[in-house]
């Protein structure tokens, strides 16, 4: 399909569809609240007062704009395209997640909700939700897979200190997808006073659109910063993709710029051929989970299967429906990066630039390491450095064989 | 007329509310499901609701979640569930069977292939929890073409505008979810349900069933006075879980609760209401 024929800014349609993907596959009790959310969002989207409040919070609380940093030594090491890093790791709370929680918390306030719930995998979205809840004086409950509670103990401690209740989820595979199920169950039960802050571009409409719009600040800034520094648009964008919120945030403002190639790095885990991965776009098939139609990791009977990634934040069997659409239309390319490659990326950035990336973001670095040498020296790549690696020190220490 | 519609017509003629027990197919073991289905009918069930196991049952409470996990431990698939219905139909050609579950196992089957095979296996209706009427393009047509009823949920939060759409797209009966919550919640506000049903009656011609929160003979009788059907799930599944290591005790416990509910519902109707 020629992508020039598609105006990507027109998606989703009013029912939340990105081509055949997305939609609202939700239990009946949630249909009215989802509609209420869509209406509330439509009102604030063009409300200057709301946007001003959001912009002020992003500037003074989050610390935006985040820098677009030319990684000189990394560029020299790789000997190809110039690599810029979009420094989302410098945001308050250490990742891009807060761009979205700030926005959704303001929406919750507008809707008069007093209680916030969230799901989390690595804990970054949970921390970002607990943070905004603390700031607005809202009750906050975070659902987290019981296995992830153990893997990501430092973030659990942060959430608790911020006053959130962390509920370990012991059903299913005890990871992110099960936390999402449990958050949905909570929402169905407490829908009158509760706002569900979904952390990625998944879930039923309008969530994929709302989260994308709040994260698109990444791409808008990057586009402007690149034009300022280089006088032209980049040639390629690279981001890691779990649910895909940091990737869509970077990609979205560039979707109409056909010369800009888009690359999403999924979690290849131990390798696609082993089945031990979390790369639904590369190796899955379309299905319906968590309220939307998208690419999924599933068996031949439609049961969702367990995933594996070194990074808890990418350990999810689905992907945002807009990514499924970008894949099918050919507008974006998706590649699988293995655990080992991600670790190489982690070491490379840490040693060459003095920046310790999150293991999620290390997947993007690893793909840039493959891509840059194939491009001219005057070509430009922007890599979304979606988060910092402090939370991963336990995992890294174990792998590298040292103790604190 | 579908088997479900006929059954509701027969019951109306004798002033009875339908009793619809739910069990999860394959719980506690796939070999036991068909026997349990016959047993529920013998003890007074008018229709059967058979849960199709899915790995991510986001609308179910802990009791049914665990039932689904027990079934999935035996890899119970949609094909297996249809085989169970086929086996049930060999000796029971009349009791309507309704499948309840989530969309993805149907999606991967393909709507038309699923509808064809389900109908051929003796299934009468399908309730897909995460399939609202707005997304049913292709799905509803396929089920309709195969002669399967499309059961949709209405909840306390459903606005009148959507009730109209559900009334148009649904068939067989409409399932009113009695509370905001997941399956297995224990609070049932009968007065509130009665008020909602009165409003729904003016908008929906199909029979109205009520589920969620009905857990004993008393609550079943209360709902039987005001609704056309009473759905009971978690209370039965809880008995299965409690007695799963002793199949005979389990059968007695399940049959006992269903028979009690049946008797209390009939009596409630006889006393008028």
Contacts between the chains, C-beta under 8 A, distances in Angstrom:
chain1	res1	chain2	res2	distance
A	15	B	134	6.4
A	23	B	135	5.4
A	24	B	132	6.3
A	24	B	134	6.4
A	24	B	135	6.6
A	25	B	103	5.9
A	25	B	130	4.5
A	25	B	131	6.4
A	25	B	132	7.3
A	25	B	135	6.0
A	26	B	130	6.1
A	26	B	132	6.6
A	27	B	58	7.3
A	27	B	59	4.4
A	27	B	129	5.5
A	27	B	130	6.2
A	27	B	153	7.2
A	27	B	155	7.8
A	28	B	132	6.4
A	28	B	152	7.4
A	28	B	153	4.0
A	28	B	154	6.4
A	28	B	155	4.5
A	28	B	157	7.8
A	28	B	158	6.1
A	28	B	177	6.4
A	29	B	155	4.1
A	29	B	156	7.4
A	29	B	157	5.4
A	29	B	177	6.4
A	29	B	180	5.6
A	29	B	181	7.9
A	30	B	157	7.9
A	31	B	132	5.6
A	31	B	155	7.9
A	31	B	157	7.4
A	31	B	158	6.9
A	31	B	162	6.6
A	32	B	157	4.3
A	32	B	158	6.4
A	32	B	159	5.7
A	32	B	162	7.4
A	33	B	157	6.7
A	171	B	62	7.7
A	171	B	65	5.5
A	171	B	69	7.5
A	172	B	55	6.5
A	172	B	56	6.7
A	172	B	69	7.8
A	177	B	56	6.3
A	178	B	56	7.6
A	180	B	58	7.7
A	181	B	56	5.4
A	181	B	57	7.3
A	181	B	58	4.4
A	184	B	58	4.4
A	184	B	59	7.7
A	185	B	58	6.4
A	185	B	59	7.4
A	185	B	60	7.9
A	185	B	61	7.2
A	185	B	182	4.8
A	188	B	59	6.7
A	188	B	180	6.4
A	188	B	181	6.0
A	188	B	182	6.0
A	189	B	180	6.1
A	189	B	181	4.3
A	189	B	182	6.5
A	189	B	185	7.4
A	190	B	180	7.8
A	191	B	157	6.7
A	191	B	180	5.6
A	192	B	180	7.4
A	285	B	108	7.9
A	287	B	104	4.8
A	287	B	107	5.5
A	287	B	108	6.0
A	288	B	102	7.9
A	288	B	103	4.6
A	288	B	104	5.0
A	288	B	107	5.3
A	288	B	130	6.8
A	289	B	56	6.2
A	289	B	104	6.3
A	290	B	56	7.3
A	290	B	58	7.1
A	291	B	130	7.1
A	293	B	107	7.8
A	296	B	104	7.6
A	298	B	104	6.8
A	298	B	108	6.8
A	300	B	108	7.3
A	301	B	75	7.9
A	301	B	77	3.9
A	301	B	78	6.3
A	301	B	79	7.5
A	301	B	105	6.1
A	301	B	108	6.9
A	302	B	54	7.5
A	302	B	78	7.3
A	302	B	104	4.2
A	302	B	105	3.9
A	302	B	106	7.6
A	302	B	107	6.4
A	302	B	108	3.7
A	302	B	109	7.2
A	303	B	53	8.0
A	303	B	54	6.9
A	303	B	55	4.4
A	303	B	72	6.8
A	303	B	77	7.9
A	303	B	104	7.9
A	303	B	105	7.4
A	304	B	55	4.5
A	304	B	56	5.5
A	304	B	104	7.5
A	305	B	55	7.9
